[in-house]
Amino acid sequence: MKHTRLFGFAVALAVAVGGPLTVAGPAQAATPAVEITKVYYNSPGSDTRSNTSLNAEYVKLTNRRSSTINLKSWTLRDKSKHVYTFSGDVRLAKGASVYIHTGKGKNTSTHRYWGSGNYIWNNTGDTAYLRNSAGTGIDSCSWGSKGSYTYC
């Protein structure tokens, strides 16, 4: 009951001084166009640096917009400034995902390969940063030392 009277008073005051009434809602972060949705930073088994083990380390990106987004020249990087750059046209359809694997492989529309012979993502904690072709930060995901993967 008190809230109704207080709100009524605020409306009356706003009308009396001739100003608009704005009611602030809770702050919400906008969902990025392309979101880092999962990072598998500690590949299963021993860290042998075999291509199979390297490719079990990956970052999953998902398009959250209602239209296709071209990832050409976008970058994915870690805290140590290892950088993967999307070369050529990489069109990510609405709701679709693409996996960026650490090791070597043949790039497809859903699986891309960094081509590294070393692990990129630290098992003891790290951050993945996604930037668009203009260098603007789009999304990031951080984790600590527990587990093998994280959903962002």
QUITA-V64191 format. One record per pair of residues at least 24 apart in sequence whose C-alpha atoms are under 8 Angstrom apart, sorted by the first residue. I is the first residue (numbers start at 0). J is the second residue. Records with the same first field share a line. If there is no record, write none. Layout:
# QUITA-V64191
I->J ; J
This chain:
# QUITA-V64191
30->63
31->63 ; 137 ; 138
32->62 ; 63 ; 64 ; 137
33->60 ; 61 ; 62 ; 63 ; 64 ; 137 ; 138
34->60 ; 61 ; 62 ; 63 ; 137 ; 138
35->59 ; 60 ; 61 ; 129 ; 138 ; 139 ; 140 ; 151
36->60 ; 61 ; 150 ; 151
37->148 ; 149 ; 150 ; 151
38->148 ; 149 ; 150 ; 151
39->147 ; 148 ; 149
40->120 ; 121 ; 122 ; 147 ; 148
41->120 ; 121 ; 122 ; 146 ; 147 ; 148
42->147
43->147
48->116 ; 117 ; 118
50->102 ; 103 ; 116
51->102
53->100 ; 101 ; 102 ; 115 ; 116 ; 117 ; 118
54->100 ; 101 ; 102 ; 103 ; 112
55->100 ; 101
56->100 ; 101 ; 118 ; 120
57->98 ; 99 ; 100 ; 101
58->98 ; 99 ; 100
59->96 ; 97 ; 98 ; 99
60->96 ; 97 ; 98
61->94 ; 95 ; 96 ; 97
62->91 ; 92 ; 93 ; 94 ; 95 ; 96
63->93 ; 94
64->93 ; 94
65->93 ; 94
66->92 ; 93
67->91 ; 92 ; 93
68->92 ; 93
70->131 ; 132
71->132
72->131 ; 132
73->129 ; 130 ; 131 ; 132 ; 133 ; 134
74->128 ; 129 ; 130 ; 131 ; 132 ; 134
75->127 ; 128 ; 129 ; 130
76->127 ; 128 ; 129
77->119 ; 120 ; 125 ; 126 ; 127 ; 128
78->125 ; 126 ; 127
81->119
83->113
122->147
